[in-house]
Amino acid sequence: MNHLAKILIIASVFLIQTSSAFAGSVGGSMGNVVSSFTNFPTLLSTFAYLAGIFSIAWAIFTFRDHVDGGGGAPPLSTAVKRMLMGGMFLATPAIMDATVETLIGNGMVGSTANVMNNTSCNATGPSTLDTMAVCFISDISGPISLLLSAFCYIGGAMLILFGISRVTRSYQEGARGPTGIGTIMTFLSGGALLSLSEMMGAFSTSLFGGATASITPQLTGDVAQAVGQNAQIITTTISAVVAFIGIVGWIAFIRGWFVLKAVADGSQQASITQALTFLFGGALAVNIGDVVNAISASVGGQLGIAFT
């Protein structure tokens, strides 16, 4: 299975190499990378079908060897597990949908929306460093959301495939066995990555009572009066900072699921505290506007800024 996984990864690299020409900006380049993965679902289905056919043929030969008997004959359970693995590979799309539906109640894989909206650069004033930073964040905010979505789809699908491949392992392997907590978490982490937006919405609702993040800044009170005509420039810069924090938050949230899977597998280099820090820290970063609103409410609304 490891060799087949390497073949799938190499094939994915070739998909990247067939991307279109340079689009003129960093955001455009990210869009090209996403476009180059358009055929990945077809590649994934082909890989799963081939692995399924191979596993079933392997199971048939194992059944034959068991019937022939002898001292080195494989047990019947080995043939059954290989046949089961082959059937699961052939039903990979259905298993992906079932895994997502288990988590969010909606088995539509790939239905997640863009995690961030792409905005045009509307910074005003001279070409200073803050103006360039605003334009840069505006250029990459939309494309990087698509790039993260593509990465999560690929990562989630491969975790599902790895989980299926563990069906043939021995129960003596503990967490990495066919019914071990590591195998179960491999499926759940894969489903979480396939439904990333919905999972973030669940965390956001648990923390702030709503799935929509507040990202539009508004200066209020004495602060708004003090800045006067510069309010537009300041709010535009703050929006860029919020978008950047959101990007970091999404990356941390994605990493949290991989860390949680490593913890379930018994990795000594990962801990449940680390996983929860990534998950909740990422959710707080994505909802940084709601965090500021909560702090402002706690101090009597005296911060001079609110997010909607």
C-alpha positions, -999 to 999 in steps of 0.1 A, spaced: 0 0 0 29 24 7 42 19 -28 8 26 -43 5 57 -22 39 69 -35 27 63 -71 -4 85 -63 17 113 -49 40 112 -79 11 113 -103 -3 144 -84 31 161 -89 28 156 -127 -6 172 -125 10 203 -110 36 203 -137 9 205 -164 -4 238 -150 -10 268 -173 13 298 -179 22 323 -153 -8 346 -144 11 377 -135 7 378 -97 11 356 -67 -26 351 -65 -28 342 -101 -1 316 -97 -20 301 -68 -51 299 -90 -30 280 -116 -19 255 -90 -55 249 -81 -65 246 -117 -39 220 -123 -56 197 -98 -89 197 -117 -83 161 -128 -73 148 -94 -107 134 -85 -105 112 -116 -70 102 -108 -81 93 -72 -110 72 -85 -88 54 -109 -62 47 -82 -89 34 -59 -104 11 -85 -70 -3 -94 -62 -9 -58 -96 -25 -53 -92 -49 -82 -56 -58 -71 -68 -64 -35 -97 -87 -47 -73 -107 -69 -49 -109 -40 -78 -122 -18 -88 -148 -44 -53 -162 -45 -52 -162 -7 -85 -182 -6 -69 -207 -30 -38 -210 -8 -59 -215 23 -80 -243 6 -48 -260 -6 -37 -262 30 -2 -270 41 20 -257 69 24 -223 55 -12 -218 43 -26 -183 52 -56 -182 76 -91 -177 63 -93 -143 81 -64 -129 59 -83 -136 27 -115 -122 41 -98 -90 52 -82 -86 18 -115 -91 1 -131 -65 24 -103 -40 17 -108 -45 -21 -145 -39 -18 -139 -7 3 -114 6 -23 -140 1 -51 -165 20 -30 -142 48 -20 -165 77 -31 -194 62 -11 -171 58 19 -159 94 16 -195 106 16 -204 84 45 -175 97 65 -184 133 59 -221 126 67 -211 111 100 -194 143 110 -217 170 95 -249 152 85 -243 161 48 -226 136 26 -218 160 -2 -180 158 -5 -164 188 -22 -194 211 -14 -173 234 8 -172 271 -2 -142 293 -4 -130 300 31 -121 336 23 -134 361 -2 -111 375 -28 -110 413 -26 -96 439 -50 -69 463 -38 -86 495 -27 -58 510 -6 -55 547 -11 -26 571 -5 11 569 -15 29 536 -23 41 529 12 49 496 28 14 493 44 -2 500 10 18 472 -7 10 448 22 -28 455 18 -26 449 -20 -6 417 -15 -31 403 10 -60 413 -12 -44 395 -41 -38 362 -23 -67 360 1 -91 344 -25 -67 321 -43 -51 308 -11 -85 297 1 -89 276 -30 -54 263 -26 -62 252 10 -95 236 -1 -76 216 -28 -50 205 -3 -76 195 22 -95 175 -4 -63 157 -14 -52 151 22 -86 140 33 -90 115 4 -55 100 10 -63 96 47 -94 77 38 -73 55 15 -48 49 43 -76 40 66 -89 14 42 -55 -1 38 -53 -8 75 -82 -33 73 -56 -60 65 -34 -53 95 -31 -74 126 -51 -67 157 -18 -69 175 -8 -35 161 -30 -18 187 -40 17 176 -29 11 141 -49 -21 138 -81 -25 118 -103 -14 147 -78 7 166 -84 42 177 -57 54 152 -75 38 123 -108 53 134 -93 87 138 -77 84 103 -112 81 88 -126 109 110 -96 133 102 -101 125 65 -138 134 68 -130 166 87 -106 177 59 -131 169 33 -157 191 51 -133 217 64 -156 248 61 -184 230 79 -160 219 107 -148 254 111 -184 266 112 -191 241 140 -161 254 160 -172 290 154 -207 283 164 -195 267 196 -173 297 205 -193 327 192 -228 314 185 -226 317 147 -208 301 118 -201 334 99 -169 353 110 -170 391 115 -143 405 93 -154 441 84 -139 467 108 -157 499 119 -141 526 140 -164 539 167 -166 566 194 -136 588 201 -113 568 179 -135 574 148 -135 611 156 -98 613 162 -88 597 129 -113 617 108 -107 614 71 -80 587 76 -107 562 87 -109 545 53 -72 540 51 -70 526 86 -100 502 82 -86 490 49 -52 482 66 -70 465 95 -90 444 70 -57 432 54 -43 423 88 -75 404 97 -73 385 64 -37 375 71 -45 363 106 -74 343 90 -50 326 66 -27 316 95 -57 304 114 -69 282 86 -35 266 83 -33 260 120 -68 245 120 -58 221 92 -27 211 110 -47 204 141 -65 175 124 -32 159 113 -18 163 149 -50 147 163 -46 118 140 -9 114 150 -20 114 187 -45 86 180 -18 66 162 4 68 194 30 92 181 54 104 208 60 137 191 23 148 193 0 155 222 -37 161 226 -29 195 241 -10 204 209 -39 192 187 -65 212 206 -43 243 206 -41 242 168 -78 235 164 -91 261 189 -63 286 182 -70 284 145 -107 289 150 -100 319 172 -76 334 145 -102 329 118 -128 346 140 -104 373 152 -131 399 146 -155 382 170 -127 379 195 -121 416 194 -159 422 198 -160 399 228 -131 418 244 -146 451 237 -179 440 253 -160 429 283 -144 463 288 -176 483 282 -172 489 245 -142 513 249 -118 498 223 -130 521 196 -133 493 170 -160 468 161 -163 441 135 -194 430 116 
